[in-house]
Amino acid sequence: MRATGVAVVTAAVLGGALAATAPASAAPAAPAAGGTAPACVNRYVTGTVNGFDVLLTNNCGKTMRVKVVVKYASDSPCYTLRAGADKLYSYEGITGQYDRTAVC
């Protein structure tokens, strides 16, 4: 089997169970979005001409890892916010819509 620019996943049936392996050179997956971030992570969302801005402020009293989940486009990276810290995420694009802020 020959692959060009596409990761090949090989599956084999072993004793009735299906096992799948990926090549060692596969890139690590981005952190998946978890549940919605707690209310102590404040979000202030504003529309812009070409997208939106989200100001995240951590009022939880402990370090939180959060990301902005965007409908119809890529999510933000996972941010580590110390207690009291804030982060501005700016999305520029015509297809994305703010969905929620999630833990990651």
C-alpha positions as CSV (number, residue, x, y, z in Angstrom):
1,M,0.0,0.0,0.0
2,R,1.3,3.4,-0.9
3,A,0.3,6.7,0.7
4,T,1.1,10.2,-0.5
5,G,0.7,13.0,2.0
6,V,-2.0,11.2,4.0
7,A,-1.5,9.4,7.3
8,V,-2.3,5.8,6.8
9,V,-4.1,3.9,9.5
10,T,-3.6,0.2,9.5
11,A,-6.3,-1.9,11.1
12,A,-6.0,-5.6,11.8
13,V,-8.5,-8.0,13.3
14,L,-6.8,-9.8,16.3
15,G,-8.8,-12.4,18.1
16,G,-12.2,-10.8,17.2
17,A,-11.1,-7.3,18.4
18,L,-10.2,-4.5,16.0
19,A,-6.9,-2.8,16.7
20,A,-5.8,0.3,14.9
21,T,-2.3,1.9,14.8
22,A,-1.0,5.2,13.4
23,P,2.5,5.9,12.2
24,A,4.9,7.2,14.9
25,S,5.4,10.4,12.9
26,A,1.7,11.4,13.3
27,A,1.3,14.9,14.8
28,P,-0.1,15.1,18.3
29,A,-3.8,16.0,18.5
30,A,-4.8,19.5,19.7
31,P,-6.3,19.5,23.2
32,A,-9.9,18.7,22.9
33,A,-12.5,21.1,24.3
34,G,-14.1,19.8,27.5
35,G,-17.1,21.0,29.3
36,T,-18.1,24.6,29.4
37,A,-15.8,26.7,31.6
38,P,-17.2,27.7,35.0
39,A,-18.8,31.1,35.5
40,C,-15.8,32.3,37.4
41,V,-14.0,32.5,34.0
42,N,-15.6,35.7,32.8
43,R,-16.2,36.2,29.0
44,Y,-16.8,39.5,27.3
45,V,-17.6,38.9,23.7
46,T,-17.7,41.8,21.2
47,G,-18.3,41.8,17.5
48,T,-15.8,43.3,15.1
49,V,-15.9,44.2,11.4
50,N,-14.3,40.9,10.4
51,G,-15.0,38.6,13.4
52,F,-15.2,38.9,17.1
53,D,-13.0,39.4,20.3
54,V,-13.4,37.5,23.5
55,L,-11.8,38.8,26.7
56,L,-11.3,36.0,29.2
57,T,-10.7,36.8,32.9
58,N,-9.9,34.1,35.4
59,N,-11.7,35.0,38.7
60,C,-11.6,31.4,39.9
61,G,-8.9,31.7,42.6
62,K,-6.8,29.0,40.9
63,T,-5.1,28.4,37.5
64,M,-7.5,27.4,34.8
65,R,-6.9,26.0,31.3
66,V,-9.5,27.3,28.8
67,K,-10.1,27.7,25.1
68,V,-12.6,29.6,22.9
69,V,-14.8,27.2,20.9
70,V,-15.8,28.6,17.5
71,K,-18.6,27.3,15.4
72,Y,-17.8,26.8,11.7
73,A,-14.0,27.5,12.2
74,S,-11.0,26.5,14.2
75,D,-11.0,26.9,18.0
76,S,-8.5,29.0,19.9
77,P,-5.4,27.4,21.4
78,C,-5.7,26.2,25.0
79,Y,-4.7,29.1,27.3
80,T,-3.3,28.6,30.9
81,L,-4.7,31.5,32.9
82,R,-3.4,32.1,36.5
83,A,-5.8,33.4,39.0
84,G,-6.7,37.0,38.2
85,A,-5.1,36.8,34.7
86,D,-6.8,37.7,31.5
87,K,-6.4,36.9,27.8
88,L,-7.8,38.6,24.7
89,Y,-8.6,36.2,21.8
90,S,-9.4,37.8,18.5
91,Y,-11.0,35.9,15.7
92,E,-10.9,37.2,12.2
93,G,-12.9,35.5,9.6
94,I,-16.4,35.5,8.0
95,T,-17.5,32.0,8.8
96,G,-16.7,31.6,12.5
97,Q,-19.2,32.4,15.4
98,Y,-18.4,32.4,19.1
99,D,-19.9,29.2,20.6
100,R,-18.6,29.0,24.2
101,T,-15.5,28.9,26.4
102,A,-14.5,25.4,27.5
103,V,-12.0,23.9,29.8
104,C,-9.1,22.0,28.1
